[in-house]
Amino acid sequence: MLQLLQPIWLYAMAGIIIPVLIHLWNMSPGKTLLVGSVTLMQENSRQQSRRVKLTDWFLLLLRCFLIILLALLLSKPVWQQQPVNKEKGWILMEPSHINETYQQFQPLIDSLLQAGYTFHYLQPGFREARLPAALEERGDTLADTTSYWELVRALQQQRANQRAVYLFTPNYLHRFEGLRPVIDTGIHWYAYTPKDSTAAWPAGAYATADGTIRVRQVSSNPGGTSYAYEENTGTLPADTATSRLVIFADAYVQDARYLQAALKAIQQFTRRKMQIAVLHETTALPSAADWLFWLSAKPLPANVNAHNIWRYDSGKVVNTASWLLTENMPPIALYKSIAAQDTAAALWRDGTGHGVLRLEKRATTSIYHFSSRLDPAWNELPWSPAFPALLLPLLFPDSITAKDKRAIALQQLAPDTDQQAVIKPAGITPVTKDLSSVCWIAIVILFLAERLWVLRTQKNPAHG
């Protein structure tokens, strides 16, 4: 398709009026020839007159076409053409489950390959490969950790020409970390429950306040993850350390009481060895602590030494009617928050996706930024029975991600119906060819033809 990068130069085509005016100006009347008999020369005179007019009109056309080509050259003509792409779409599977995935959906995958779809690895870069060779690589021994949401977001930016995409993945919930991206109707997602869909393991043992040893047993399946506590039989090493938790509150005394109650509930439930101290003066802060809950808008003292710090954000207070969203608990009403920058990894979010609790990792300290308050006027967290359950994995984290067998709801994989929000793919870049050289060649040819025609007419003048 022909396109002009600077079409304003087409106005220069109006310059063809110049050779037209010159042609009309140079038309002079014919000379009168004295002959013996006018009757004998009339027919030849008409023929000669017609030849003169044809010659002049041809020269005029050459000069007009020359000006038109010059105007076209200044307009920078290009020819754009979509590259030929016979590929109908992509089939994507991750290497760590490629053999099991292919067995689950073999008829559909084979039919897509026969229809012209190409296989790509579901991993950053989406490398293309031959499926038979990929199956022989025994990729089940590899480990994939990239979030499916991040892969889908990158896929929608990379896939060209809005080609259809078929995703085949396990339905493990732990692979869907972060915010869910918009999914357009060109993505067809098929998820399945893997064979190893149940798991049970000990999450560690610790010494209780009364001197006994408790073991935390974890059981996970597609329906959820549960925990059970039992007495240690001596097979696991026990953690005998006492967790030291410090709550500092100056103007937020009531917030400290809500937090202290939640920590005591955790202590009673787990029977862990915990020391909980509530302080109101910075001079009383201990030299070291496992957790420091800084319930204050004041900056942290320089001499604070704690492995984990929970601190209030400071800034503009924003009234909102939203929800506090966490991974495993029902939504909690959120009334106020602090307008803060999401510079750290979000653990809890509000209904708009902004982080309410964000984790900042430093060399020896983990800082938890909380952009709200532990106050019923700010949110329903202090009154929620989920508050201690939300604090428990922060205080005593378990590394269960790789063994987590919970399954995501299939509705989460469905395309979005609001096409206004869908990220449009980049598309195939058209092939652009510059036509300037073609215009130059045509101009040179027309110029030479015009000069040759002028020389020819000068050497062969018309005679009556």
C-alpha positions as CSV (number, residue, x, y, z in Angstrom):
1,M,0.0,0.0,0.0
2,L,1.4,3.4,-1.1
3,Q,1.8,5.9,1.7
4,L,3.2,9.4,1.8
5,L,5.2,10.5,4.8
6,Q,4.9,14.3,3.9
7,P,1.8,14.6,1.8
8,I,1.8,18.4,2.1
9,W,4.3,18.5,-0.8
10,L,1.5,17.3,-3.1
11,Y,0.5,20.9,-3.4
12,A,3.6,21.3,-5.5
13,M,1.8,19.5,-8.3
14,A,0.1,22.8,-9.0
15,G,3.4,23.8,-10.7
16,I,2.2,22.0,-13.9
17,I,0.5,25.4,-14.7
18,I,4.0,26.7,-15.6
19,P,4.7,24.5,-18.6
20,V,1.1,24.9,-19.7
21,L,1.5,28.7,-19.7
22,I,4.9,28.4,-21.5
23,H,3.3,26.1,-24.1
24,L,0.5,28.6,-24.8
25,W,2.9,31.6,-24.9
26,N,5.2,30.0,-27.4
27,M,2.4,29.1,-29.9
28,S,3.1,31.5,-32.8
29,P,1.0,31.8,-35.9
30,G,2.2,29.9,-39.0
31,K,4.0,31.7,-41.8
32,T,2.3,32.5,-45.1
33,L,4.0,30.8,-48.0
34,L,3.6,32.1,-51.5
35,V,3.1,29.3,-53.9
36,G,1.8,29.1,-57.4
37,S,-1.3,27.2,-56.7
38,V,-2.9,27.2,-53.2
39,T,-5.3,24.5,-54.1
40,L,-2.5,21.9,-54.5
41,M,-1.1,22.7,-51.0
42,Q,-4.2,22.8,-48.8
43,E,-4.3,19.1,-47.8
44,N,-0.6,18.9,-47.0
45,S,-0.9,22.1,-44.9
46,R,-3.6,20.6,-42.7
47,Q,-1.6,17.4,-42.2
48,Q,1.5,19.4,-41.3
49,S,-0.4,21.6,-38.9
50,R,-1.8,18.5,-37.1
51,R,1.7,17.1,-36.7
52,V,2.9,20.3,-35.0
53,K,0.1,20.2,-32.5
54,L,0.8,16.5,-31.5
55,T,4.4,17.2,-31.0
56,D,3.8,20.1,-28.7
57,W,1.3,18.2,-26.7
58,F,3.6,15.3,-26.1
59,L,6.4,17.7,-24.9
60,L,3.8,19.3,-22.6
61,L,2.9,16.0,-21.1
62,L,6.5,15.1,-20.5
63,R,7.1,18.3,-18.6
64,C,3.9,18.0,-16.5
65,F,4.8,14.4,-15.5
66,L,8.3,15.6,-14.6
67,I,6.8,18.2,-12.1
68,I,4.4,15.6,-10.7
69,L,7.2,13.2,-10.0
70,L,9.2,15.9,-8.3
71,A,6.3,16.7,-6.0
72,L,5.9,13.0,-5.3
73,L,9.6,12.7,-4.5
74,L,9.3,15.6,-2.0
75,S,6.3,13.8,-0.4
76,K,8.6,10.9,0.6
77,P,6.6,7.9,-0.8
78,V,6.9,4.5,0.9
79,W,5.3,1.2,0.2
80,Q,4.0,-0.7,3.3
81,Q,3.2,-4.3,3.2
82,Q,2.2,-6.8,5.9
83,P,4.7,-9.7,6.1
84,V,3.3,-13.0,5.1
85,N,2.6,-15.0,8.2
86,K,1.0,-18.4,7.8
87,E,1.2,-19.2,11.5
88,K,-2.2,-19.5,13.1
89,G,-1.3,-19.2,16.7
90,W,0.8,-20.5,19.6
91,I,0.6,-23.5,21.9
92,L,2.3,-22.9,25.2
93,M,3.4,-25.4,27.9
94,E,6.0,-25.0,30.7
95,P,9.0,-27.3,30.6
96,S,8.5,-28.6,34.2
97,H,5.2,-30.3,33.4
98,I,5.4,-30.7,29.6
99,N,5.0,-34.5,29.5
100,E,2.1,-34.7,32.0
101,T,0.4,-31.7,30.3
102,Y,0.7,-33.3,26.9
103,Q,-0.8,-36.5,28.2
104,Q,-3.8,-34.6,29.6
105,F,-4.6,-32.7,26.4
106,Q,-3.0,-34.8,23.7
107,P,-6.0,-34.9,21.2
108,L,-6.5,-31.1,21.4
109,I,-2.7,-30.3,21.1
110,D,-2.2,-32.6,18.2
111,S,-5.2,-31.1,16.3
112,L,-3.8,-27.6,16.9
113,L,-0.4,-28.6,15.6
114,Q,-2.0,-30.1,12.4
115,A,-3.9,-26.9,11.9
116,G,-0.7,-24.8,11.8
117,Y,-0.1,-23.8,15.4
118,T,3.5,-23.7,16.7
119,F,4.7,-24.8,20.1
120,H,6.4,-22.3,22.5
121,Y,7.7,-22.7,26.0
122,L,5.7,-21.0,28.7
123,Q,8.6,-19.1,30.2
124,P,10.2,-15.7,29.7
125,G,11.0,-15.2,26.1
126,F,8.5,-17.8,24.9
127,R,11.1,-19.7,22.9
128,E,9.8,-21.7,19.9
129,A,10.6,-25.4,19.7
130,R,9.5,-28.6,18.1
131,L,7.1,-30.4,20.5
132,P,8.5,-34.0,19.8
133,A,12.0,-32.8,20.7
134,A,10.7,-30.9,23.8
135,L,9.0,-34.1,25.0
136,E,12.2,-36.1,24.7
137,E,14.1,-33.5,26.8
138,R,12.3,-34.7,29.9
139,G,11.7,-31.2,31.1
140,D,9.7,-32.5,34.2
141,T,13.0,-32.4,36.1
142,L,13.2,-28.6,35.7
143,A,11.7,-26.1,38.1
144,D,9.5,-23.1,37.0
145,T,8.9,-20.3,39.5
146,T,7.7,-17.3,37.3
147,S,4.2,-16.3,38.1
148,Y,1.6,-17.2,35.5
149,W,0.1,-13.7,35.8
150,E,3.5,-12.2,34.8
151,L,3.9,-14.5,31.9
152,V,0.4,-13.8,30.6
153,R,1.0,-10.1,30.9
154,A,4.3,-10.4,28.9
155,L,2.6,-12.7,26.4
156,Q,-0.1,-10.3,25.5
157,Q,2.5,-7.6,24.8
158,Q,4.6,-9.9,22.6
159,R,2.2,-12.0,20.6
160,A,1.9,-10.5,17.2
161,N,-1.1,-9.9,14.9
162,Q,-3.5,-10.9,17.7
163,R,-2.9,-14.6,16.9
164,A,-4.8,-17.1,19.1
165,V,-3.0,-18.6,22.1
166,Y,-3.6,-21.9,23.8
167,L,-2.2,-22.2,27.3
168,F,-1.9,-25.6,29.0
169,T,-0.8,-25.5,32.7
170,P,-1.4,-27.1,36.0
171,N,-3.8,-25.3,38.3
172,Y,-1.5,-24.8,41.3
173,L,-2.6,-21.7,43.1
174,H,1.0,-20.7,44.2
175,R,1.9,-20.1,40.5
176,F,-0.6,-17.2,40.4
177,E,1.2,-14.6,42.4
178,G,0.7,-10.9,42.1
179,L,-2.1,-9.0,40.4
180,R,-4.3,-10.7,37.9
181,P,-3.8,-9.1,34.4
182,V,-6.6,-8.5,32.0
183,I,-7.0,-11.5,29.7
184,D,-8.4,-11.0,26.2
185,T,-10.6,-13.4,24.2
186,G,-7.7,-14.6,22.1
187,I,-6.3,-16.6,25.0
188,H,-7.7,-20.1,25.6
189,W,-6.5,-21.4,29.0
190,Y,-6.8,-25.1,29.9
191,A,-5.7,-26.1,33.4
192,Y,-5.7,-29.5,35.1
193,T,-5.0,-31.0,38.5
194,P,-1.6,-32.9,38.4
195,K,-1.2,-36.4,39.7
196,D,0.7,-35.4,42.9
197,S,-2.3,-33.3,44.1
198,T,-1.9,-34.0,47.8
199,A,1.0,-33.5,50.2
200,A,1.7,-33.7,53.9
201,W,4.9,-32.7,55.7
202,P,6.1,-31.4,59.1
203,A,6.6,-27.6,59.0
204,G,9.0,-27.6,62.0
205,A,9.1,-28.2,65.8
206,Y,9.4,-25.8,68.6
207,A,9.6,-25.7,72.4
208,T,6.5,-24.5,74.2
209,A,6.3,-22.3,77.3
210,D,5.6,-25.4,79.5
211,G,8.6,-27.3,78.2
212,T,7.0,-29.7,75.7
213,I,7.8,-29.9,72.1
214,R,5.2,-29.4,69.4
215,V,5.3,-30.3,65.7
216,R,3.4,-28.4,63.1
217,Q,2.0,-30.7,60.5
218,V,0.9,-29.3,57.2
219,S,-1.5,-31.0,54.8
220,S,-2.3,-29.5,51.3
221,N,-4.7,-30.6,48.5
222,P,-6.6,-28.8,45.7
223,G,-9.3,-27.8,48.2
224,G,-7.0,-26.0,50.7
225,T,-4.2,-26.2,53.2
226,S,-4.6,-27.2,56.8
227,Y,-2.4,-27.3,59.9
228,A,-2.3,-29.6,62.9
229,Y,-0.2,-29.7,66.0
230,E,1.1,-32.8,67.8
231,E,3.6,-33.7,70.3
232,N,7.2,-34.3,69.0
233,T,8.4,-37.9,69.0
234,G,12.0,-36.8,68.9
235,T,12.5,-37.1,65.1
236,L,12.8,-33.4,64.4
237,P,15.1,-30.8,65.9
238,A,13.1,-28.3,68.0
239,D,13.4,-24.5,68.1
240,T,13.9,-23.6,71.7
241,A,14.4,-19.8,71.2
242,T,12.0,-17.2,72.8
243,S,10.6,-14.7,70.4
244,R,10.9,-11.1,71.7
245,L,8.1,-8.8,70.4
246,V,8.1,-5.1,71.2
247,I,5.2,-2.7,70.6
248,F,5.9,1.0,70.7
249,A,3.0,3.4,70.7
250,D,2.9,7.1,71.6
251,A,-0.4,8.6,70.4
252,Y,-1.8,5.2,69.3
253,V,-2.3,3.6,72.6
254,Q,-5.6,1.9,71.6
255,D,-3.9,0.5,68.5
256,A,-1.3,-1.1,70.7
257,R,-4.0,-2.8,72.8
258,Y,-5.6,-4.4,69.7
259,L,-2.3,-5.6,68.5
260,Q,-1.3,-7.0,71.9
261,A,-4.6,-8.9,72.1
262,A,-3.9,-10.5,68.7
263,L,-0.4,-11.5,69.6
264,K,-1.6,-13.0,72.9
265,A,-4.2,-15.0,70.9
266,I,-1.3,-16.4,68.7
267,Q,0.7,-17.2,71.8
268,Q,-2.2,-19.1,73.4
269,F,-3.0,-21.0,70.1
270,T,0.5,-22.0,69.2
271,R,1.9,-22.2,72.8
272,R,5.1,-20.7,71.5
273,K,7.7,-19.1,73.8
274,M,7.0,-15.4,73.3
275,Q,7.8,-12.2,75.2
276,I,5.4,-9.3,74.4
277,A,6.3,-5.8,75.7
278,V,4.4,-2.6,75.2
279,L,6.5,0.6,75.5
280,H,5.6,4.3,75.2
281,E,9.1,5.9,75.5
282,T,11.9,5.6,73.0
283,T,14.4,5.4,75.9
284,A,12.9,2.1,77.0
285,L,13.5,0.4,73.7
286,P,15.6,-2.8,74.0
287,S,18.9,-3.2,72.3
288,A,17.6,-6.0,70.1
289,A,14.3,-7.7,69.3
290,D,12.8,-10.2,66.9
291,W,9.9,-7.9,66.1
292,L,9.3,-4.2,66.6
293,F,5.8,-2.8,66.0
294,W,6.4,0.9,65.5
295,L,2.9,2.3,65.9
296,S,3.9,5.9,65.5
297,A,4.2,8.5,62.8
298,K,7.6,9.5,64.1
299,P,10.7,8.4,62.3
300,L,12.5,5.4,63.6
301,P,15.4,6.0,65.9
302,A,18.8,5.3,64.4
303,N,19.8,2.8,67.1
304,V,16.9,0.5,66.5
305,N,18.0,-3.1,66.2
306,A,15.2,-5.6,65.2
307,H,15.0,-8.4,62.7
308,N,11.5,-7.4,61.6
309,I,9.9,-3.9,61.9
310,W,6.2,-3.1,61.4
311,R,5.8,0.6,61.0
312,Y,3.0,3.0,60.1
313,D,3.2,5.1,56.9
314,S,3.0,8.8,57.2
315,G,1.4,11.1,54.7
316,K,-2.0,12.3,53.4
317,V,-5.0,10.5,54.8
318,V,-7.4,9.3,52.1
319,N,-11.0,8.3,52.9
320,T,-12.0,5.2,50.9
321,A,-14.7,2.7,50.8
322,S,-12.8,-0.4,49.9
323,W,-11.6,-3.8,51.1
324,L,-8.4,-5.1,52.6
325,L,-7.6,-8.2,50.5
326,T,-5.3,-10.9,51.6
327,E,-4.4,-14.3,50.1
328,N,-6.3,-16.7,52.4
329,M,-8.8,-14.7,54.3
330,P,-12.2,-13.0,53.5
331,P,-12.1,-9.3,52.6
332,I,-12.0,-6.9,55.5
333,A,-13.6,-3.4,55.3
334,L,-11.2,-0.6,54.7
335,Y,-12.3,3.0,55.5
336,K,-9.1,5.1,55.5
337,S,-5.5,4.7,54.2
338,I,-2.3,6.7,53.7
339,A,-1.4,7.7,50.2
340,A,2.0,6.0,49.9
341,Q,4.2,4.9,47.1
342,D,4.2,1.2,46.3
343,T,8.0,0.8,46.4
344,A,8.0,-2.6,48.1
345,A,6.4,-6.0,47.5
346,A,2.7,-5.9,48.5
347,L,1.4,-8.5,50.9
348,W,-2.0,-7.0,51.5
349,R,-3.8,-4.9,49.0
350,D,-6.9,-2.8,48.8
351,G,-9.7,-3.1,46.3
352,T,-7.9,-1.0,43.7
353,G,-4.7,-3.1,43.9
354,H,-2.6,-0.7,45.9
355,G,-0.4,-2.2,48.7
356,V,-1.7,-1.7,52.2
357,L,1.0,-3.9,53.8
358,R,4.3,-3.9,51.9
359,L,7.5,-5.8,52.6
360,E,10.8,-4.1,52.1
361,K,13.8,-6.4,52.4
362,R,17.1,-5.0,53.7
363,A,20.4,-6.6,54.5
364,T,19.5,-7.7,58.1
365,T,16.0,-6.3,58.5
366,S,12.6,-6.8,57.0
367,I,10.4,-3.7,57.2
368,Y,6.6,-4.0,56.9
369,H,5.1,-0.7,55.8
370,F,1.4,-0.4,56.8
371,S,-0.5,2.4,55.1
372,S,-3.5,2.3,57.5
373,R,-3.9,2.0,61.2
374,L,-5.0,-0.7,63.7
375,D,-8.1,1.4,64.5
376,P,-11.8,0.5,63.9
377,A,-12.2,4.0,62.4
378,W,-9.7,3.1,59.7
379,N,-10.6,-0.6,59.1
380,E,-12.3,-3.6,60.6
381,L,-9.0,-5.4,61.1
382,P,-8.9,-5.0,65.0
383,W,-12.4,-6.6,65.3
384,S,-11.8,-9.3,62.7
385,P,-11.2,-12.9,63.9
386,A,-8.8,-13.1,60.9
387,F,-6.4,-10.6,62.5
388,P,-4.3,-13.2,64.5
389,A,-4.4,-15.6,61.6
390,L,-3.0,-12.9,59.3
391,L,-0.2,-12.1,61.7
392,L,0.7,-15.7,62.3
393,P,2.5,-16.4,59.0
394,L,4.3,-13.1,59.3
395,L,5.7,-13.9,62.8
396,F,6.4,-17.6,62.0
397,P,6.7,-18.1,58.2
398,D,6.6,-21.5,56.6
399,S,8.3,-22.3,53.3
400,I,5.4,-24.2,51.8
401,T,5.2,-22.6,48.4
402,A,6.8,-25.4,46.5
403,K,4.6,-28.0,48.2
404,D,1.3,-26.0,48.1
405,K,-1.3,-28.1,46.2
406,R,-4.2,-25.7,46.4
407,A,-5.9,-25.2,43.0
408,I,-7.1,-21.9,41.5
409,A,-10.7,-21.4,40.5
410,L,-11.2,-21.9,36.8
411,Q,-13.3,-18.7,36.6
412,Q,-10.0,-16.8,37.3
413,L,-8.6,-18.0,34.0
414,A,-11.6,-16.9,31.8
415,P,-11.1,-14.0,29.4
416,D,-12.3,-10.6,30.4
417,T,-15.6,-9.4,28.9
418,D,-14.6,-5.8,29.2
419,Q,-12.5,-5.4,26.0
420,Q,-11.8,-1.7,26.8
421,A,-9.4,-2.9,29.5
422,V,-7.6,-5.5,27.5
423,I,-4.0,-4.9,26.7
424,K,-3.6,-4.8,22.9
425,P,-0.7,-6.8,21.4
426,A,2.0,-5.0,19.6
427,G,1.1,-6.6,16.3
428,I,3.4,-7.4,13.4
429,T,5.5,-4.5,12.2
430,P,4.8,-3.9,8.5
431,V,7.6,-4.0,6.0
432,T,8.3,-0.5,4.7
433,K,10.2,0.1,1.4
434,D,11.3,3.6,0.5
435,L,10.3,4.6,-3.1
436,S,12.6,7.6,-3.4
437,S,15.0,5.7,-5.6
438,V,12.2,4.7,-8.0
439,C,11.1,8.3,-8.2
440,W,14.6,9.5,-9.0
441,I,15.0,6.9,-11.8
442,A,11.6,8.0,-13.3
443,I,12.6,11.6,-13.1
444,V,15.9,11.0,-14.9
445,I,14.2,9.0,-17.6
446,L,11.5,11.7,-18.2
447,F,14.2,14.4,-18.2
448,L,16.2,12.6,-20.8
449,A,13.1,11.9,-22.9
450,E,12.2,15.6,-22.7
451,R,15.7,16.7,-23.8
452,L,15.8,14.2,-26.6
453,W,12.4,15.2,-27.9
454,V,13.4,18.9,-27.9
455,L,16.6,18.1,-29.8
456,R,14.6,16.0,-32.3
457,T,12.1,18.8,-33.0
458,Q,14.9,21.3,-33.4
459,K,16.7,19.2,-36.0
460,N,13.6,18.5,-38.0
461,P,11.7,21.8,-38.2
462,A,8.3,21.9,-39.7
463,H,8.1,23.2,-43.3
464,G,5.1,24.3,-45.2
